[in-house]
Amino acid sequence: MILYLDTSTAITHIWIGDTEYSYETGRELARDLLKILEESLQKSNLTWDSVSGLAVFRGPGSFTGLRIGITVMNTITYAKELPIVGTLGDNWRAEAHIRLNNRDNDQIILPYYDKPANITPPKH
């Protein structure tokens, strides 16, 4: 079973197979992402042992959302020794599915922001 993740907006989207789970995470993504991944697996009556690969949407999107989601997925792939692919575009899940079925493994995913980050300078 492939677990797909998109954290490019304030709504986190998780697909386990063809079942989609959506969570409004907003500013709580870093705190809640692992918990909602676990909850999504439980809702599908699955465990991490059921997951054969990870797929993540690389962007573009929220700088912080992409950074958190991709970091968590990179960590899971390392800890669970699972293959991971990162893809872009409207058909990202279909492309990821094909790539994982072809035994592709990016090992480390980097976000795609499409433009420089808009970082607010510190106030002095």
C-alpha distance (Angstrom), angle and dihedral (degrees) to the residues before:
residue distance angle dihedral
M1 . . .
I2 3.80 . .
L3 3.80 120.3 .
Y4 3.82 113.4 -150.2
L5 3.82 124.2 -164.3
D6 3.82 133.1 -169.0
T7 3.82 117.5 179.6
S8 3.80 96.9 161.3
T9 3.84 93.8 116.5
A10 3.81 138.2 32.0
I11 3.82 86.9 -88.0
T12 3.80 111.9 73.5
H13 3.80 112.9 -147.0
I14 3.79 121.9 -157.8
W15 3.78 124.3 -179.1
I16 3.76 122.4 -168.2
G17 3.75 104.0 -171.8
D18 3.82 104.0 -45.3
T19 3.82 95.6 -25.8
E20 3.80 115.5 102.7
Y21 3.79 125.7 -154.8
S22 3.80 120.7 -171.3
Y23 3.78 126.3 -165.1
E24 3.78 128.7 -176.7
T25 3.78 97.9 -134.7
G26 3.79 102.2 157.7
R27 3.80 109.4 162.0
E28 3.81 93.6 -7.2
L29 3.80 96.1 69.7
A30 3.82 96.0 108.1
R31 3.80 91.0 50.4
D32 3.80 97.9 42.0
L33 3.81 109.3 31.9
L34 3.80 98.9 92.1
K35 3.80 90.2 45.6
I36 3.81 93.6 51.3
L37 3.81 91.6 46.7
E38 3.82 88.4 54.2
E39 3.83 91.5 45.7
S40 3.80 90.9 50.6
L41 3.80 91.5 52.0
Q42 3.82 90.7 48.0
K43 3.82 91.6 49.6
S44 3.81 87.1 55.1
N45 3.82 90.7 47.3
L46 3.81 89.8 -116.4
T47 3.79 138.3 122.9
W48 3.80 132.3 -154.0
D49 3.81 87.0 -92.4
S50 3.83 87.4 66.6
V51 3.82 92.3 57.6
S52 3.80 114.2 96.7
G53 3.81 98.1 176.9
L54 3.78 145.6 -1.9
A55 3.80 128.2 -128.6
V56 3.77 124.7 -171.1
F57 3.80 134.0 -172.4
R58 3.82 106.2 -122.5
G59 3.79 97.9 -161.8
P60 2.87 161.5 -175.2
G61 3.76 98.9 -121.2
S62 3.77 144.1 82.8
F63 3.81 110.8 2.2
T64 3.80 93.4 -142.6
G65 3.81 95.8 37.9
L66 3.80 93.1 52.5
R67 3.79 92.1 44.0
I68 3.82 93.2 51.8
G69 3.80 96.8 42.0
I70 3.78 95.0 46.5
T71 3.81 92.9 45.1
V72 3.80 91.1 52.6
M73 3.82 91.9 48.1
N74 3.82 91.7 47.3
T75 3.80 88.7 51.8
I76 3.81 93.4 48.8
T77 3.81 92.4 48.4
Y78 3.79 89.8 52.4
A79 3.82 95.7 44.6
K80 3.83 95.6 43.8
E81 3.82 95.7 34.9
L82 3.80 91.2 -125.9
P83 3.80 127.2 152.7
I84 3.79 115.4 -109.3
V85 3.79 134.0 -166.0
G86 3.78 130.6 -174.2
T87 3.79 121.9 -154.2
L88 3.81 141.4 175.7
G89 3.79 138.4 -145.2
D90 3.78 137.9 41.9
N91 3.82 94.0 -55.3
W92 3.80 95.9 45.2
R93 3.81 95.0 130.4
A94 3.81 93.6 51.1
E95 3.80 90.8 48.6
A96 3.81 91.3 46.8
H97 3.80 90.5 49.9
I98 3.81 91.2 53.2
R99 3.78 92.4 46.1
L100 3.81 93.8 50.0
N101 3.82 91.0 46.6
N102 3.83 86.9 53.2
R103 3.82 87.4 53.9
D104 3.81 93.8 -112.7
N105 3.79 115.3 161.5
D106 3.81 122.1 -174.9
Q107 3.84 89.4 -172.9
I108 3.82 91.7 -160.1
I109 3.80 123.7 36.9
L110 3.79 122.1 -153.8
P111 3.82 122.2 -161.6
Y112 3.79 121.5 -111.5
Y113 3.80 110.3 -142.7
D114 3.84 100.4 174.1
K115 3.82 90.2 -143.1
P116 3.80 139.2 29.6
A117 3.80 115.8 -70.7
N118 3.80 115.1 -96.5
I119 3.79 98.9 -131.4
T120 3.79 117.8 178.3
P121 3.80 111.2 -128.9
P122 3.80 115.4 -120.4
K123 3.80 117.7 -98.2
H124 3.79 116.1 -118.5
